[in-house]
Amino acid sequence: MAKRRRRYSPSAGRDVKSEMHRYKRGSARSGRGGKAGKVKSRKQAIAIGLSKARKKGKKVPPPKRAS
């Protein structure tokens, strides 16, 4: 059986972990520069963490586009 390749880099996972920590503390904000409202859901916090990882150039698959 072929070996599976990583879809996300370990450092991308750490970015998501830190964003989830901020979400749980209530300090995670959405929008550019965090000027919008508080992050309300876990899914939103994970998406923000992955987005930050992408901006840093880490190995993360491109976001799924709504069709």
Distance bins in CASP14 RR format, pairs under 12 A and 6 or more apart:
PFRMAT RR
TARGET T0000
AUTHOR 0000-0000-0000
RMODE 2
METHOD distances of the structure
MODEL  1
5 59 0 0 0 0 1 0 0 0 0 0 0
5 61 0 0 0 0 0 1 0 0 0 0 0
6 12 0 0 0 0 1 0 0 0 0 0 0
6 13 0 0 0 0 0 1 0 0 0 0 0
6 58 0 0 0 0 0 1 0 0 0 0 0
6 59 1 0 0 1 0 0 0 0 0 0 0
6 60 0 0 0 0 0 1 0 0 0 0 0
6 61 0 0 0 0 0 1 0 0 0 0 0
7 13 0 0 0 0 0 1 0 0 0 0 0
7 50 0 0 0 0 0 1 0 0 0 0 0
7 58 0 0 0 0 0 1 0 0 0 0 0
7 59 0 0 0 0 1 0 0 0 0 0 0
7 60 0 0 0 0 1 0 0 0 0 0 0
7 61 1 0 0 1 0 0 0 0 0 0 0
7 62 0 0 0 0 0 1 0 0 0 0 0
8 14 0 0 0 0 0 1 0 0 0 0 0
8 15 0 0 0 0 1 0 0 0 0 0 0
8 16 0 0 0 0 1 0 0 0 0 0 0
8 17 0 0 0 0 0 1 0 0 0 0 0
8 46 0 0 0 0 0 1 0 0 0 0 0
8 49 0 0 0 0 0 1 0 0 0 0 0
8 50 0 0 0 0 1 0 0 0 0 0 0
8 53 1 0 0 1 0 0 0 0 0 0 0
8 54 0 0 0 0 0 1 0 0 0 0 0
8 58 0 0 0 0 1 0 0 0 0 0 0
8 59 1 0 0 1 0 0 0 0 0 0 0
8 60 1 0 1 0 0 0 0 0 0 0 0
8 61 1 0 0 1 0 0 0 0 0 0 0
9 15 0 0 0 0 1 0 0 0 0 0 0
9 16 0 0 0 0 0 1 0 0 0 0 0
9 50 0 0 0 0 0 1 0 0 0 0 0
9 53 1 0 0 1 0 0 0 0 0 0 0
9 54 0 0 0 0 0 1 0 0 0 0 0
9 56 0 0 0 0 0 1 0 0 0 0 0
9 57 0 0 0 0 1 0 0 0 0 0 0
9 58 1 0 1 0 0 0 0 0 0 0 0
9 59 1 1 0 0 0 0 0 0 0 0 0
9 60 1 0 0 1 0 0 0 0 0 0 0
9 61 0 0 0 0 0 1 0 0 0 0 0
10 16 0 0 0 0 0 1 0 0 0 0 0
10 17 0 0 0 0 0 1 0 0 0 0 0
10 53 0 0 0 0 0 1 0 0 0 0 0
10 58 0 0 0 0 1 0 0 0 0 0 0
10 59 0 0 0 0 1 0 0 0 0 0 0
10 60 0 0 0 0 0 1 0 0 0 0 0
11 17 0 0 0 0 0 1 0 0 0 0 0
11 18 0 0 0 0 0 1 0 0 0 0 0
11 49 0 0 0 0 0 1 0 0 0 0 0
11 50 0 0 0 0 0 1 0 0 0 0 0
11 52 0 0 0 0 0 1 0 0 0 0 0
11 53 1 0 0 1 0 0 0 0 0 0 0
11 54 0 0 0 0 0 1 0 0 0 0 0
11 56 0 0 0 0 1 0 0 0 0 0 0
11 57 0 0 0 0 1 0 0 0 0 0 0
11 58 1 0 1 0 0 0 0 0 0 0 0
11 59 0 0 0 0 1 0 0 0 0 0 0
11 60 0 0 0 0 1 0 0 0 0 0 0
12 18 0 0 0 0 0 1 0 0 0 0 0
12 19 0 0 0 0 0 1 0 0 0 0 0
12 46 0 0 0 0 0 1 0 0 0 0 0
12 49 0 0 0 0 1 0 0 0 0 0 0
12 50 1 0 0 1 0 0 0 0 0 0 0
12 51 0 0 0 0 0 1 0 0 0 0 0
12 52 0 0 0 0 1 0 0 0 0 0 0
12 53 1 1 0 0 0 0 0 0 0 0 0
12 54 0 0 0 0 1 0 0 0 0 0 0
12 55 0 0 0 0 0 1 0 0 0 0 0
12 56 0 0 0 0 1 0 0 0 0 0 0
12 57 0 0 0 0 1 0 0 0 0 0 0
12 58 1 0 1 0 0 0 0 0 0 0 0
12 59 1 0 0 1 0 0 0 0 0 0 0
12 60 1 0 1 0 0 0 0 0 0 0 0
12 61 0 0 0 0 1 0 0 0 0 0 0
13 19 0 0 0 0 1 0 0 0 0 0 0
13 20 0 0 0 0 1 0 0 0 0 0 0
13 21 0 0 0 0 0 1 0 0 0 0 0
13 46 0 0 0 0 1 0 0 0 0 0 0
13 49 0 0 0 0 1 0 0 0 0 0 0
13 50 0 0 0 0 1 0 0 0 0 0 0
13 52 0 0 0 0 0 1 0 0 0 0 0
13 53 1 0 0 1 0 0 0 0 0 0 0
13 56 0 0 0 0 0 1 0 0 0 0 0
13 58 0 0 0 0 1 0 0 0 0 0 0
13 59 0 0 0 0 0 1 0 0 0 0 0
13 60 0 0 0 0 1 0 0 0 0 0 0
14 20 0 0 0 0 0 1 0 0 0 0 0
14 21 0 0 0 0 0 1 0 0 0 0 0
14 49 0 0 0 0 1 0 0 0 0 0 0
14 50 0 0 0 0 0 1 0 0 0 0 0
14 52 0 0 0 0 0 1 0 0 0 0 0
14 53 0 0 0 0 1 0 0 0 0 0 0
14 56 0 0 0 0 0 1 0 0 0 0 0
14 58 0 0 0 0 1 0 0 0 0 0 0
15 21 0 0 0 0 0 1 0 0 0 0 0
15 22 0 0 0 0 0 1 0 0 0 0 0
15 45 0 0 0 0 0 1 0 0 0 0 0
15 46 0 0 0 0 0 1 0 0 0 0 0
15 47 0 0 0 0 0 1 0 0 0 0 0
15 48 0 0 0 0 1 0 0 0 0 0 0
15 49 1 0 1 0 0 0 0 0 0 0 0
15 50 1 0 0 1 0 0 0 0 0 0 0
15 51 0 0 0 0 1 0 0 0 0 0 0
15 52 1 0 1 0 0 0 0 0 0 0 0
15 53 1 0 1 0 0 0 0 0 0 0 0
15 54 0 0 0 0 1 0 0 0 0 0 0
15 55 0 0 0 0 1 0 0 0 0 0 0
15 56 1 0 0 1 0 0 0 0 0 0 0
15 57 0 0 0 0 0 1 0 0 0 0 0
15 58 1 0 0 1 0 0 0 0 0 0 0
15 59 0 0 0 0 0 1 0 0 0 0 0
15 60 0 0 0 0 1 0 0 0 0 0 0
16 22 0 0 0 0 0 1 0 0 0 0 0
16 23 0 0 0 0 0 1 0 0 0 0 0
16 28 0 0 0 0 0 1 0 0 0 0 0
16 42 0 0 0 0 0 1 0 0 0 0 0
16 43 0 0 0 0 0 1 0 0 0 0 0
16 44 0 0 0 0 0 1 0 0 0 0 0
16 45 0 0 0 0 1 0 0 0 0 0 0
16 46 1 0 1 0 0 0 0 0 0 0 0
16 47 0 0 0 0 1 0 0 0 0 0 0
16 48 0 0 0 0 1 0 0 0 0 0 0
16 49 1 0 1 0 0 0 0 0 0 0 0
16 50 1 0 0 1 0 0 0 0 0 0 0
16 51 0 0 0 0 1 0 0 0 0 0 0
16 52 0 0 0 0 1 0 0 0 0 0 0
16 53 1 0 0 1 0 0 0 0 0 0 0
16 54 0 0 0 0 0 1 0 0 0 0 0
16 58 0 0 0 0 0 1 0 0 0 0 0
16 60 0 0 0 0 1 0 0 0 0 0 0
17 23 0 0 0 0 0 1 0 0 0 0 0
17 24 0 0 0 0 0 1 0 0 0 0 0
17 45 0 0 0 0 0 1 0 0 0 0 0
17 46 0 0 0 0 1 0 0 0 0 0 0
17 49 0 0 0 0 1 0 0 0 0 0 0
17 50 0 0 0 0 0 1 0 0 0 0 0
17 52 0 0 0 0 0 1 0 0 0 0 0
17 53 0 0 0 0 0 1 0 0 0 0 0
18 24 0 0 0 0 0 1 0 0 0 0 0
18 25 0 0 0 0 0 1 0 0 0 0 0
18 27 0 0 0 0 0 1 0 0 0 0 0
18 28 0 0 0 0 1 0 0 0 0 0 0
18 45 0 0 0 0 0 1 0 0 0 0 0
18 46 0 0 0 0 0 1 0 0 0 0 0
18 48 0 0 0 0 0 1 0 0 0 0 0
18 49 1 0 0 1 0 0 0 0 0 0 0
18 52 0 0 0 0 1 0 0 0 0 0 0
18 53 0 0 0 0 0 1 0 0 0 0 0
19 25 0 0 0 0 0 1 0 0 0 0 0
19 26 0 0 0 0 0 1 0 0 0 0 0
19 27 0 0 0 0 0 1 0 0 0 0 0
19 28 1 0 0 1 0 0 0 0 0 0 0
19 29 0 0 0 0 0 1 0 0 0 0 0
19 30 0 0 0 0 0 1 0 0 0 0 0
19 39 0 0 0 0 1 0 0 0 0 0 0
19 42 0 0 0 0 0 1 0 0 0 0 0
19 43 0 0 0 0 0 1 0 0 0 0 0
19 44 0 0 0 0 1 0 0 0 0 0 0
19 45 1 0 1 0 0 0 0 0 0 0 0
19 46 1 0 0 1 0 0 0 0 0 0 0
19 47 0 0 0 0 1 0 0 0 0 0 0
19 48 1 0 1 0 0 0 0 0 0 0 0
19 49 1 1 0 0 0 0 0 0 0 0 0
19 50 0 0 0 0 1 0 0 0 0 0 0
19 51 0 0 0 0 1 0 0 0 0 0 0
19 52 1 0 0 1 0 0 0 0 0 0 0
19 53 0 0 0 0 1 0 0 0 0 0 0
20 26 0 0 0 0 0 1 0 0 0 0 0
20 27 0 0 0 0 0 1 0 0 0 0 0
20 28 0 0 0 0 1 0 0 0 0 0 0
20 39 0 0 0 0 1 0 0 0 0 0 0
20 41 0 0 0 0 0 1 0 0 0 0 0
20 42 1 0 0 1 0 0 0 0 0 0 0
20 43 0 0 0 0 0 1 0 0 0 0 0
20 44 0 0 0 0 0 1 0 0 0 0 0
20 45 1 0 1 0 0 0 0 0 0 0 0
20 46 1 0 0 1 0 0 0 0 0 0 0
20 47 0 0 0 0 0 1 0 0 0 0 0
20 48 0 0 0 0 1 0 0 0 0 0 0
20 49 0 0 0 0 1 0 0 0 0 0 0
20 50 0 0 0 0 0 1 0 0 0 0 0
20 52 0 0 0 0 0 1 0 0 0 0 0
21 27 0 0 0 0 1 0 0 0 0 0 0
21 28 0 0 0 0 1 0 0 0 0 0 0
21 39 0 0 0 0 0 1 0 0 0 0 0
21 45 0 0 0 0 1 0 0 0 0 0 0
21 49 0 0 0 0 0 1 0 0 0 0 0
22 28 1 0 1 0 0 0 0 0 0 0 0
22 29 0 0 0 0 1 0 0 0 0 0 0
22 30 0 0 0 0 0 1 0 0 0 0 0
22 34 0 0 0 0 0 1 0 0 0 0 0
22 38 0 0 0 0 0 1 0 0 0 0 0
22 39 0 0 0 0 1 0 0 0 0 0 0
22 44 0 0 0 0 0 1 0 0 0 0 0
22 45 1 0 0 1 0 0 0 0 0 0 0
22 46 0 0 0 0 0 1 0 0 0 0 0
22 48 0 0 0 0 1 0 0 0 0 0 0
22 49 0 0 0 0 1 0 0 0 0 0 0
22 52 0 0 0 0 0 1 0 0 0 0 0
23 29 0 0 0 0 1 0 0 0 0 0 0
23 30 0 0 0 0 0 1 0 0 0 0 0
23 38 0 0 0 0 1 0 0 0 0 0 0
23 39 1 0 1 0 0 0 0 0 0 0 0
23 40 0 0 0 0 1 0 0 0 0 0 0
23 41 0 0 0 0 1 0 0 0 0 0 0
23 42 1 0 0 1 0 0 0 0 0 0 0
23 43 0 0 0 0 0 1 0 0 0 0 0
23 44 0 0 0 0 1 0 0 0 0 0 0
23 45 1 1 0 0 0 0 0 0 0 0 0
23 46 0 0 0 0 1 0 0 0 0 0 0
23 47 0 0 0 0 0 1 0 0 0 0 0
23 48 0 0 0 0 1 0 0 0 0 0 0
23 49 0 0 0 0 1 0 0 0 0 0 0
24 39 0 0 0 0 0 1 0 0 0 0 0
24 42 0 0 0 0 1 0 0 0 0 0 0
24 45 0 0 0 0 1 0 0 0 0 0 0
25 38 0 0 0 0 0 1 0 0 0 0 0
25 39 0 0 0 0 0 1 0 0 0 0 0
25 45 0 0 0 0 0 1 0 0 0 0 0
26 37 0 0 0 0 0 1 0 0 0 0 0
26 38 1 0 0 1 0 0 0 0 0 0 0
26 39 1 0 0 1 0 0 0 0 0 0 0
26 40 0 0 0 0 0 1 0 0 0 0 0
26 45 0 0 0 0 1 0 0 0 0 0 0
27 34 0 0 0 0 0 1 0 0 0 0 0
27 37 0 0 0 0 0 1 0 0 0 0 0
27 38 0 0 0 0 1 0 0 0 0 0 0
27 39 0 0 0 0 1 0 0 0 0 0 0
27 45 0 0 0 0 0 1 0 0 0 0 0
28 34 0 0 0 0 1 0 0 0 0 0 0
28 36 0 0 0 0 0 1 0 0 0 0 0
28 37 0 0 0 0 1 0 0 0 0 0 0
28 38 1 0 0 1 0 0 0 0 0 0 0
28 39 1 0 1 0 0 0 0 0 0 0 0
28 40 0 0 0 0 1 0 0 0 0 0 0
28 41 0 0 0 0 0 1 0 0 0 0 0
28 42 0 0 0 0 0 1 0 0 0 0 0
28 44 0 0 0 0 1 0 0 0 0 0 0
28 45 1 0 1 0 0 0 0 0 0 0 0
28 46 0 0 0 0 0 1 0 0 0 0 0
28 47 0 0 0 0 0 1 0 0 0 0 0
28 48 1 0 0 1 0 0 0 0 0 0 0
28 49 0 0 0 0 1 0 0 0 0 0 0
28 52 0 0 0 0 0 1 0 0 0 0 0
29 35 1 0 0 1 0 0 0 0 0 0 0
29 36 1 0 0 1 0 0 0 0 0 0 0
29 37 1 0 1 0 0 0 0 0 0 0 0
29 38 1 0 0 1 0 0 0 0 0 0 0
29 39 1 0 0 1 0 0 0 0 0 0 0
29 40 0 0 0 0 0 1 0 0 0 0 0
29 44 0 0 0 0 0 1 0 0 0 0 0
29 45 0 0 0 0 0 1 0 0 0 0 0
29 48 0 0 0 0 1 0 0 0 0 0 0
30 36 1 0 1 0 0 0 0 0 0 0 0
30 37 1 0 1 0 0 0 0 0 0 0 0
30 38 1 0 0 1 0 0 0 0 0 0 0
30 39 1 0 1 0 0 0 0 0 0 0 0
30 40 0 0 0 0 1 0 0 0 0 0 0
30 41 0 0 0 0 0 1 0 0 0 0 0
30 43 0 0 0 0 0 1 0 0 0 0 0
30 44 1 0 0 1 0 0 0 0 0 0 0
30 45 0 0 0 0 1 0 0 0 0 0 0
30 47 0 0 0 0 1 0 0 0 0 0 0
30 48 1 0 0 1 0 0 0 0 0 0 0
30 49 0 0 0 0 0 1 0 0 0 0 0
30 51 0 0 0 0 0 1 0 0 0 0 0
30 52 0 0 0 0 0 1 0 0 0 0 0
31 37 1 0 0 1 0 0 0 0 0 0 0
31 38 0 0 0 0 0 1 0 0 0 0 0
31 39 0 0 0 0 1 0 0 0 0 0 0
31 44 0 0 0 0 0 1 0 0 0 0 0
31 47 0 0 0 0 0 1 0 0 0 0 0
31 48 0 0 0 0 1 0 0 0 0 0 0
31 51 0 0 0 0 0 1 0 0 0 0 0
31 52 0 0 0 0 0 1 0 0 0 0 0
32 48 0 0 0 0 0 1 0 0 0 0 0
32 51 0 0 0 0 0 1 0 0 0 0 0
32 55 0 0 0 0 0 1 0 0 0 0 0
33 48 0 0 0 0 0 1 0 0 0 0 0
33 52 0 0 0 0 0 1 0 0 0 0 0
34 48 0 0 0 0 1 0 0 0 0 0 0
34 52 0 0 0 0 0 1 0 0 0 0 0
36 44 0 0 0 0 0 1 0 0 0 0 0
36 48 0 0 0 0 0 1 0 0 0 0 0
37 44 0 0 0 0 0 1 0 0 0 0 0
37 48 0 0 0 0 0 1 0 0 0 0 0
38 44 0 0 0 0 1 0 0 0 0 0 0
38 45 0 0 0 0 0 1 0 0 0 0 0
38 48 0 0 0 0 0 1 0 0 0 0 0
39 45 1 0 1 0 0 0 0 0 0 0 0
39 46 0 0 0 0 1 0 0 0 0 0 0
39 47 0 0 0 0 1 0 0 0 0 0 0
39 48 1 0 0 1 0 0 0 0 0 0 0
39 49 0 0 0 0 0 1 0 0 0 0 0
39 51 0 0 0 0 0 1 0 0 0 0 0
40 47 0 0 0 0 0 1 0 0 0 0 0
40 48 0 0 0 0 0 1 0 0 0 0 0
41 47 0 0 0 0 1 0 0 0 0 0 0
41 48 0 0 0 0 0 1 0 0 0 0 0
42 48 0 0 0 0 0 1 0 0 0 0 0
42 49 0 0 0 0 0 1 0 0 0 0 0
43 49 0 0 0 0 0 1 0 0 0 0 0
43 50 0 0 0 0 0 1 0 0 0 0 0
44 50 0 0 0 0 0 1 0 0 0 0 0
44 51 0 0 0 0 0 1 0 0 0 0 0
45 51 0 0 0 0 0 1 0 0 0 0 0
45 52 0 0 0 0 0 1 0 0 0 0 0
46 52 0 0 0 0 0 1 0 0 0 0 0
46 53 0 0 0 0 0 1 0 0 0 0 0
46 60 0 0 0 0 0 1 0 0 0 0 0
46 63 0 0 0 0 0 1 0 0 0 0 0
47 53 0 0 0 0 0 1 0 0 0 0 0
47 54 0 0 0 0 0 1 0 0 0 0 0
47 60 0 0 0 0 0 1 0 0 0 0 0
47 63 1 0 0 1 0 0 0 0 0 0 0
47 64 0 0 0 0 0 1 0 0 0 0 0
48 54 0 0 0 0 0 1 0 0 0 0 0
48 55 0 0 0 0 0 1 0 0 0 0 0
48 63 0 0 0 0 0 1 0 0 0 0 0
49 55 0 0 0 0 1 0 0 0 0 0 0
49 56 0 0 0 0 0 1 0 0 0 0 0
49 58 0 0 0 0 0 1 0 0 0 0 0
49 60 0 0 0 0 1 0 0 0 0 0 0
49 63 0 0 0 0 0 1 0 0 0 0 0
50 56 0 0 0 0 0 1 0 0 0 0 0
50 57 0 0 0 0 0 1 0 0 0 0 0
50 58 0 0 0 0 1 0 0 0 0 0 0
50 59 0 0 0 0 0 1 0 0 0 0 0
50 60 1 0 1 0 0 0 0 0 0 0 0
50 61 0 0 0 0 1 0 0 0 0 0 0
50 62 0 0 0 0 0 1 0 0 0 0 0
50 63 1 0 0 1 0 0 0 0 0 0 0
50 64 0 0 0 0 0 1 0 0 0 0 0
51 57 0 0 0 0 0 1 0 0 0 0 0
51 58 0 0 0 0 0 1 0 0 0 0 0
51 60 0 0 0 0 1 0 0 0 0 0 0
51 62 0 0 0 0 0 1 0 0 0 0 0
51 63 1 0 0 1 0 0 0 0 0 0 0
52 58 0 0 0 0 1 0 0 0 0 0 0
52 60 0 0 0 0 1 0 0 0 0 0 0
53 59 0 0 0 0 1 0 0 0 0 0 0
53 60 1 0 1 0 0 0 0 0 0 0 0
53 61 0 0 0 0 0 1 0 0 0 0 0
53 63 0 0 0 0 0 1 0 0 0 0 0
54 60 1 0 1 0 0 0 0 0 0 0 0
54 61 0 0 0 0 1 0 0 0 0 0 0
54 62 0 0 0 0 1 0 0 0 0 0 0
54 63 1 0 0 1 0 0 0 0 0 0 0
END
